[in-house]
Amino acid sequence: MTGVGAALVEEAIKKAAIAWISVADGAAVGLWCMPLDGSLIIVSGPGEQAAPGLAEASRASVRLRGDNGGLIVILEASVERLRPGSEDWDTVAPQLANKRLNGRGTADEQVARWAETGCAVVRLTPVEEPPVASPDLPSDSGAEPPRETPARNKTRRPFRLHRVRRRR
């Protein structure tokens, strides 16, 4: 990657707090991320955000937004899972835990929990393929229908203390 495309990707990654990531032909999932040295670091797994298939993937498609909140670039990235006990894990995981909002416990406790429960800490690094940027971005919104989840409940009619009469 050279020129304007590389500068756009670099700037978008620096400012990223959330990225929409899809693996293979799967739907894009919005994930919290931390920029680090031109890459995005993501944690997923038990007690953390769900990123189906990301930990096992070798490549992923990443959509990043700009300052105005709209999509500005789509890029392909290589996926590297950081293993507990490795030098990369010991360097990156504590930084990620410190940036984690609303985390339970201290950063060291979070890192230990991630290692014990099998959470995946992955590094997404842009590959040398040219990114898709304006004016070649897709014109559709990319929105998908809501996925089935056990969190959805059927809503009941609201409780009324007094009978309400309908006017004719």
C-alpha positions in Angstrom: 0.0 0.0 0.0 1.4 3.4 -1.0 0.3 6.9 -1.3 -3.1 8.3 -0.3 -4.6 4.8 0.5 -1.8 4.0 3.0 -2.2 7.4 4.7 -6.0 7.0 4.9 -5.7 3.6 6.4 -3.0 4.7 8.9 -5.1 7.7 10.0 -8.3 5.7 10.2 -6.6 3.0 12.4 -5.1 5.7 14.7 -8.6 7.1 15.4 -10.5 3.8 15.6 -12.4 2.9 18.7 -14.8 0.6 17.0 -14.4 -1.4 13.8 -16.9 -3.5 11.8 -15.2 -6.8 11.2 -16.3 -9.7 9.0 -14.7 -13.1 8.7 -15.1 -15.0 5.4 -18.7 -14.3 4.1 -20.1 -13.6 7.6 -21.9 -10.5 8.7 -19.8 -7.6 9.9 -19.8 -7.2 13.7 -19.1 -4.0 15.5 -16.2 -4.6 17.9 -14.4 -2.4 20.3 -10.7 -2.1 19.4 -7.5 -0.5 20.4 -5.1 0.9 17.8 -1.4 0.0 18.4 1.5 0.5 16.0 -0.6 0.5 12.8 -2.7 -2.5 13.8 -6.0 -3.0 15.7 -6.1 -5.1 18.9 -9.3 -6.9 19.8 -10.3 -9.0 22.8 -13.2 -11.5 22.5 -14.5 -14.5 24.3 -16.2 -15.5 27.6 -17.1 -12.3 29.5 -16.0 -10.1 26.6 -17.5 -9.2 23.2 -18.5 -11.9 20.7 -16.5 -12.1 17.5 -17.6 -15.3 15.8 -14.7 -17.0 13.9 -12.2 -14.1 14.4 -9.8 -16.0 16.7 -9.5 -18.9 14.2 -9.3 -16.8 11.0 -6.2 -15.8 9.1 -7.8 -12.8 7.3 -10.7 -10.5 8.0 -12.4 -7.5 6.3 -12.3 -4.3 8.4 -14.6 -1.3 7.9 -13.5 1.9 9.6 -15.4 5.2 10.1 -14.1 8.7 9.9 -14.5 11.8 12.1 -18.1 12.3 10.9 -19.1 8.8 11.8 -19.5 7.5 8.2 -17.6 4.7 6.5 -14.4 5.9 5.0 -12.4 2.8 4.2 -12.7 -1.0 3.9 -9.5 -3.0 4.1 -8.3 -6.5 4.3 -6.3 -7.5 7.4 -4.2 -10.4 8.5 -5.3 -11.9 11.8 -2.8 -13.0 14.4 -3.9 -14.5 17.7 -1.6 -13.6 20.6 -1.0 -16.5 22.9 -0.8 -16.1 26.8 2.8 -16.2 27.9 4.3 -15.0 24.6 6.3 -11.8 24.5 3.5 -10.1 22.4 0.9 -11.1 24.9 3.0 -9.8 27.8 3.4 -6.5 26.0 0.0 -6.0 24.4 -2.6 -7.5 26.8 -1.8 -5.2 29.7 -2.1 -2.1 27.4 -5.5 -3.5 26.2 -6.7 -4.1 29.7 -5.8 -0.5 30.7 -7.9 0.9 27.8 -10.8 -1.5 28.5 -13.8 0.6 29.7 -15.9 -0.9 32.6 -13.6 -3.8 33.0 -13.9 -5.9 36.2 -10.9 -5.6 38.5 -7.4 -4.3 37.8 -5.6 -4.6 34.5 -3.5 -7.5 35.8 -6.7 -9.3 37.0 -8.3 -8.8 33.6 -5.2 -10.2 31.7 -5.1 -13.2 34.1 -8.9 -13.8 33.5 -8.5 -13.6 29.7 -5.7 -16.2 29.9 -7.6 -18.5 32.2 -11.0 -18.4 30.3 -9.5 -18.7 26.8 -10.3 -15.2 25.6 -8.8 -14.4 22.3 -6.6 -11.3 22.0 -6.0 -10.8 18.2 -4.0 -8.3 16.2 -5.4 -7.2 12.9 -2.7 -5.8 10.5 -3.6 -4.3 7.1 -2.3 -6.4 4.2 -0.6 -4.8 1.1 -3.8 -4.9 -1.0 -5.2 -1.5 -1.9 -8.1 -0.5 0.4 -11.6 0.4 -0.8 -12.1 4.2 -0.3 -14.2 7.0 -1.7 -15.5 7.1 -4.4 -15.5 3.3 -4.6 -17.3 2.7 -1.3 -20.6 0.8 -1.5 -23.7 3.0 -1.6 -25.8 0.7 0.5 -25.9 1.2 4.3 -24.6 -2.3 5.1 -27.3 -2.7 7.7 -28.6 -6.2 8.3 -31.8 -7.4 10.1 -31.4 -8.0 13.8 -30.0 -11.5 14.7 -31.9 -13.9 16.8 -31.0 -13.6 20.4 -32.3 -14.9 23.7 -32.2 -11.3 25.0 -35.3 -10.4 22.9 -38.6 -10.6 24.8 -42.1 -10.3 23.7 -43.5 -7.1 25.0 -46.8 -7.0 26.9 -49.4 -4.4 26.6 -48.8 -1.6 29.2 -50.5 -1.9 32.5 -53.4 0.6 33.0 -54.7 1.4 36.4 -58.0 2.7 35.2 -60.1 1.6 32.2 -59.6 3.8 29.3 -62.6 4.4 27.1 -62.2 4.9 23.4 -63.8 7.9 21.9 -65.9 7.4 18.8 
